Amino acid sequence: MITAERQAGTLQGILLLLPITMAVMGLIVLVPILPAMMAHYRDVPGFDYLIPLMLTLPALCVAVLSPVAGVVVDFFGRRKTCIGALVIYSIVGILPIFLESLSAIIISRVVLGAMEALVVISSTTLIGDYFHGRDREKWLANQTAVASLSSIFLALLGGALGSFGWRGAFAAYGVSIVFAIALLLWTWEPRKSDEPLEEFAAPGARFPWSTILPISLLAIFGGTMFFTMQIQVSSMLSEYYGISSTSALGLYSGLAGLSVAAGTLLYRRFTARFITPTQLLIAFGLLGVSYVLMNYSPTPQLFTTWLVVNQIGSGMLLPALVVSAMGRLPFEVRGRGTGMFMSGWWLGQPLSSQAVAFMRGHNGGDLPATLQILGILCLVAAAIALASRFRGSSRTEASAVG
């Protein structure tokens, strides 16, 4: 029998990293089969709108439903929710193999998105429950790296399964049942008594709105900057550098994913030791400089240099924000707080494309100039982080003198 005295180790850390790939799988694994689905449903009215909607619905559900998922996670238990959601995810994920109606497939994708929200929130909250201090920073940072690297593998998997027909790609969702079994065997439901004393919430403590709401709003901004380049890289290369080969564009997308993972590793090795404002100063600084200089890159080689810098900054940004949020959440409301944060972050995905479209509509369609505007906003965020760092240092010195 598993007891409260058990300490989480590498096995539990790895098992809790795997569910984050479900959020990536919701979109990436189907990208290679999108043309085949469009051809299959070309006689359905509005298919050119409905099929892309089907593709992105899970991510939208994660953004909208994460706060609700946080309440569910806190009420029913983190581990139970994660295992149950993974099982349902597996079932509804493979349903389109047997469904013919596009409407039915879209409904199954809504349920899939709801399960994604539960999986993301519960697995992230479990990392916060199981680990503390530097160990927590390490495993939360690893989430970003695993998500980025898995996108490369999942795109290849979707293409391979799609060679058996477009329905074949949906079989990939069945892997979540394996994750559920592993969590059932080697994890346990955390309890407040397992928390270090300094992380106990005061009796009757309320939800820390004053600290979580600002960081959740910052997550919206950060998520918008994070997803922009991942979405716009192909447009930049094809429209401004004449690179239209799908294989070449795939390589650039893979390079972006690897750079995000590299940024996460750099965060763990170097910036995790700094206070949060310094971490945000570095991350937003890299994003800002790279976005601005993309507007002054006459060759694809120079653009690639700034793409790598940009995605390294992105890889540093997410763990900096999520570690900061997790450290402010008492055990009783950790799921709800994680849900709020993740909702803000995932809202950045649809907002990024809308923001770019809006700004391009007002500057003659110039995408590099639009990226420069985003870069200036990131540099403003870096300046605010710098000011916050100095303000914090001044308060510390004043306290020491007092």
Secondary structure as the mmCIF struct_conf table of DSSP 4:
data_model
#
loop_
_struct_conf.conf_type_id
_struct_conf.id
_struct_conf.beg_label_comp_id
_struct_conf.beg_label_asym_id
_struct_conf.beg_label_seq_id
_struct_conf.end_label_comp_id
_struct_conf.end_label_asym_id
_struct_conf.end_label_seq_id
TURN_TY1_P TURN_TY1_P1 ALA A 4 GLU A 5
HELX_RH_AL_P HELX_RH_AL_P1 THR A 10 LEU A 17
TURN_TY1_P TURN_TY1_P2 LEU A 18 PRO A 19
HELX_RH_AL_P HELX_RH_AL_P2 ILE A 20 ILE A 28
TURN_TY1_P TURN_TY1_P3 VAL A 29 LEU A 30
HELX_RH_3T_P HELX_RH_3T_P1 VAL A 31 ILE A 33
HELX_RH_AL_P HELX_RH_AL_P3 LEU A 34 HIS A 40
TURN_TY1_P TURN_TY1_P4 TYR A 41 ASP A 43
BEND BEND1 VAL A 44 VAL A 44
TURN_TY1_P TURN_TY1_P5 PRO A 45 GLY A 46
HELX_RH_AL_P HELX_RH_AL_P4 PHE A 47 PHE A 76
HELX_RH_AL_P HELX_RH_AL_P5 ARG A 78 ILE A 94
HELX_RH_3T_P HELX_RH_3T_P2 LEU A 95 ILE A 97
TURN_TY1_P TURN_TY1_P6 PHE A 98 PHE A 98
HELX_RH_AL_P HELX_RH_AL_P6 LEU A 102 TYR A 130
TURN_TY1_P TURN_TY1_P7 GLY A 133 GLY A 133
HELX_RH_AL_P HELX_RH_AL_P7 ARG A 134 GLY A 162
TURN_TY1_P TURN_TY1_P8 SER A 163 PHE A 164
HELX_RH_3T_P HELX_RH_3T_P3 TRP A 166 VAL A 175
HELX_RH_AL_P HELX_RH_AL_P8 SER A 176 TRP A 186
HELX_RH_3T_P HELX_RH_3T_P4 LYS A 192 ASP A 194
BEND BEND2 GLU A 195 GLU A 195
HELX_RH_3T_P HELX_RH_3T_P5 LEU A 197 GLU A 199
HELX_LH_PP_P HELX_LH_PP_P1 PHE A 200 ALA A 202
TURN_TY1_P TURN_TY1_P9 PRO A 203 GLY A 204
HELX_LH_PP_P HELX_LH_PP_P2 ALA A 205 PHE A 207
HELX_RH_AL_P HELX_RH_AL_P9 TRP A 209 TYR A 241
HELX_RH_AL_P HELX_RH_AL_P10 THR A 246 ARG A 269
TURN_TY1_P TURN_TY1_P10 PHE A 270 PHE A 270
HELX_RH_3T_P HELX_RH_3T_P6 THR A 271 ARG A 273
BEND BEND3 PHE A 274 PHE A 274
HELX_RH_AL_P HELX_RH_AL_P11 THR A 276 MET A 294
TURN_TY1_P TURN_TY1_P11 ASN A 295 TYR A 296
BEND BEND4 THR A 299 THR A 299
HELX_RH_AL_P HELX_RH_AL_P12 PRO A 300 MET A 326
TURN_TY1_P TURN_TY1_P12 GLY A 327 ARG A 328
HELX_RH_3T_P HELX_RH_3T_P7 PHE A 331 VAL A 333
HELX_RH_AL_P HELX_RH_AL_P13 ARG A 334 GLY A 361
TURN_TY1_P TURN_TY1_P13 HIS A 362 GLY A 365
HELX_RH_AL_P HELX_RH_AL_P14 LEU A 367 VAL A 401
#
